[in-house]
Amino acid sequence: MHCISIKYGMKALCVVVMSIYSMASFHATALEREAGCLPRVALLGDSMTWIGGDSCQNPQGWSHYLKRSGLCGEIDMYARSGATWCNTSATKADTESYTEILDADNVVYNQVLRLIKSADSDSARTPEIIIIMAGANDAWFRDRRPGIFEDNQRIIYENGKVTSPSNVISLYGSVMLSVNNLKERFPTSKIVLVTPTEMSRAPAEIISKVSDIIEVAGKACGVLTFRADKDVSIRHDEEKKNPHYTSDGVHTNSEGARMLGEYIIGNLEL
């Protein structure tokens, strides 16, 4: 296969490799890894994603199991603890500040801007796959996001662009804004939304309501949504009574993270 590499070059080798070896298997082959054919992945979201660490080394985060699967190449972490989908009336575009708590500027929108800035400065950091798992804090701290459940909020445009994220404070509008920005900048990237799992700090019906809105907004944007709240066996009542898949009723332990990771991996269809 090294002879093929010399004769055809790396791009042709990727085509040959991918036509022979199926990416549907759980583990990538050594040849695929050597050929550099594996997709680069960007991860956005809240602490449920951030907990895996920048290097995805923490087994309490589902990203650890994505990395360990061998299905992906580089994984870039943009998620932040405390982040919400929802913008607020005080949210401003900000790619520089850092916080791990609920804050007006700790939103997915600013993670999107950071990803775009990173890719603009280095095209090699352009992801083939973008996964966003958020919504837990929107449900948990819904009183801090007063516009969360407003229906299809009017968005203020200037020359076809939203003038400020502070003009879009509903969950539906915030998801639409962030995803459409990603689609415009990364038109060939696969974008996947993952809803929050159930947890002890928010009623199951609120998690379901938040997840329904995320799914509807995702469908309006033409992207996939994985319903972790329905399909992953982490339940509000059980975690509140006696945490089994979480360390604190909210964040996954290693068993919960493995289960969530395998669910996401199994649905990516790589």
Number of C-alpha atoms within 10 A of each C-alpha: 11 9 9 12 14 10 11 12 12 15 13 14 22 20 12 14 17 16 10 9 13 13 16 12 13 16 12 19 15 9 14 20 14 10 19 15 20 20 17 20 24 22 23 26 30 30 25 26 29 25 23 21 18 17 13 22 16 18 20 25 27 30 31 23 24 21 19 13 16 16 22 21 18 14 21 19 21 21 29 26 19 22 31 32 32 33 33 24 15 13 21 18 15 15 17 7 8 10 12 14 13 18 16 18 25 28 31 29 29 24 25 24 18 17 23 20 13 14 16 13 10 10 10 10 19 22 23 18 20 22 20 24 26 32 29 30 24 26 26 19 16 19 10 16 22 14 20 25 18 13 12 13 17 12 16 14 11 8 6 7 11 14 13 17 25 19 21 27 26 24 27 27 28 28 28 22 23 19 24 18 17 20 16 9 15 18 12 11 17 17 24 22 25 22 25 27 28 27 28 22 18 19 15 18 12 16 25 20 13 24 27 17 21 28 22 16 23 22 13 12 16 14 17 17 23 20 20 21 21 16 11 18 15 25 20 21 15 16 20 17 10 12 20 17 25 21 15 16 23 23 21 28 21 19 17 22 26 21 19 25 20 19 17 22 19 13 12 15 10 15
